[in-house]
Amino acid sequence: MLHDRLIGPFFLPDRLNGESFRRFLSNDLPISMENVPLQFRQNSWIQLDSCLSHYARQVRNWLDEHYAHRWIGRGGPVFWPPRSPDLTPLDFFMGNFKK
């Protein structure tokens, strides 16, 4: 989700690794966000869970370059612990949205 827009769905490989996830971030994600107003794209954040492919060095390097201090996840500028008992912001939002 980005502001009031649902981005996706995305179909990732069955065996996701760091390089295939980095390619997704580099190639597929920008295409899916082309119709999102620039002000939202420039201020968007990305949150990742504790999936090992999300923690790969090439993924973190890409996120540091393209999202600077606007990403949440293991090894990121805003830490999110692996297997956190807390809901992610998206889980929290969607829970309220469904009610």
C-alpha positions as CSV (number, residue, x, y, z in Angstrom):
1,M,0.0,0.0,0.0
2,L,1.1,3.5,-0.7
3,H,-1.1,6.2,0.7
4,D,-4.5,5.3,-0.7
5,R,-3.3,3.0,-3.4
6,L,-2.8,-0.7,-3.5
7,I,0.4,-1.6,-5.4
8,G,0.6,-5.1,-6.9
9,P,0.0,-8.0,-6.7
10,F,3.5,-9.3,-7.3
11,F,4.5,-12.8,-8.1
12,L,8.0,-13.6,-6.9
13,P,10.0,-16.8,-7.6
14,D,9.2,-19.8,-5.4
15,R,12.8,-19.8,-4.3
16,L,13.5,-16.2,-3.5
17,N,17.1,-15.2,-2.8
18,G,18.8,-11.9,-2.3
19,E,19.6,-11.3,-6.0
20,S,16.2,-12.1,-7.3
21,F,14.6,-9.8,-4.6
22,R,17.1,-7.0,-5.5
23,R,16.1,-7.5,-9.2
24,F,12.4,-7.2,-8.2
25,L,13.2,-3.9,-6.3
26,S,15.2,-2.6,-9.2
27,N,13.0,-3.6,-12.1
28,D,9.4,-4.4,-11.1
29,L,8.7,-2.1,-8.1
30,P,9.5,1.1,-10.0
31,I,7.3,0.1,-13.0
32,S,4.4,-0.6,-10.6
33,M,4.8,2.8,-9.1
34,E,4.8,4.8,-12.3
35,N,1.2,6.0,-11.8
36,V,1.8,7.0,-8.2
37,P,2.2,10.8,-7.9
38,L,5.8,11.9,-7.5
39,Q,5.3,13.4,-4.0
40,F,4.1,10.1,-2.7
41,R,7.0,8.1,-4.4
42,Q,9.6,10.5,-3.0
43,N,8.2,10.2,0.5
44,S,7.4,6.5,0.5
45,W,8.8,4.0,3.0
46,I,9.4,0.3,2.6
47,Q,9.1,-2.2,5.4
48,L,10.4,-5.7,5.1
49,D,10.0,-8.7,7.4
50,S,12.7,-11.1,8.5
51,C,12.9,-13.2,5.3
52,L,16.6,-14.0,4.7
53,S,16.4,-12.6,1.1
54,H,15.3,-9.2,2.5
55,Y,18.4,-9.1,4.6
56,A,20.9,-9.9,1.9
57,R,23.7,-7.4,1.5
58,Q,22.8,-6.5,-2.1
59,V,19.2,-5.8,-1.0
60,R,20.3,-3.6,1.9
61,N,22.8,-1.8,-0.3
62,W,20.0,-1.1,-2.9
63,L,17.6,0.1,-0.2
64,D,20.3,2.4,1.4
65,E,20.9,3.9,-2.1
66,H,17.2,4.3,-3.2
67,Y,15.3,4.6,0.1
68,A,18.1,6.2,2.2
69,H,16.6,6.4,5.8
70,R,13.1,5.4,4.7
71,W,13.2,1.6,5.1
72,I,12.3,-0.5,8.0
73,G,13.7,-4.0,8.6
74,R,16.5,-6.1,9.9
75,G,19.8,-4.3,9.4
76,G,18.0,-1.1,8.3
77,P,18.0,2.5,9.5
78,V,14.7,1.7,11.4
79,F,15.2,-1.6,13.0
80,W,12.3,-4.2,13.0
81,P,13.3,-7.3,14.9
82,P,13.0,-10.7,13.2
83,R,9.9,-12.6,14.3
84,S,8.6,-9.6,16.1
85,P,5.5,-10.3,18.2
86,D,4.2,-6.8,17.2
87,L,2.1,-6.3,14.2
88,T,3.6,-4.5,11.3
89,P,2.1,-1.2,10.4
90,L,0.5,-2.8,7.4
91,D,-1.0,-5.6,9.5
92,F,-2.3,-3.0,11.9
93,F,-3.8,-0.9,9.1
94,M,-5.4,-3.8,7.3
95,G,-6.9,-5.1,10.5
96,N,-8.7,-1.9,11.0
97,F,-9.6,-1.6,7.4
98,K,-11.3,-5.0,7.3
99,K,-13.5,-4.3,10.3
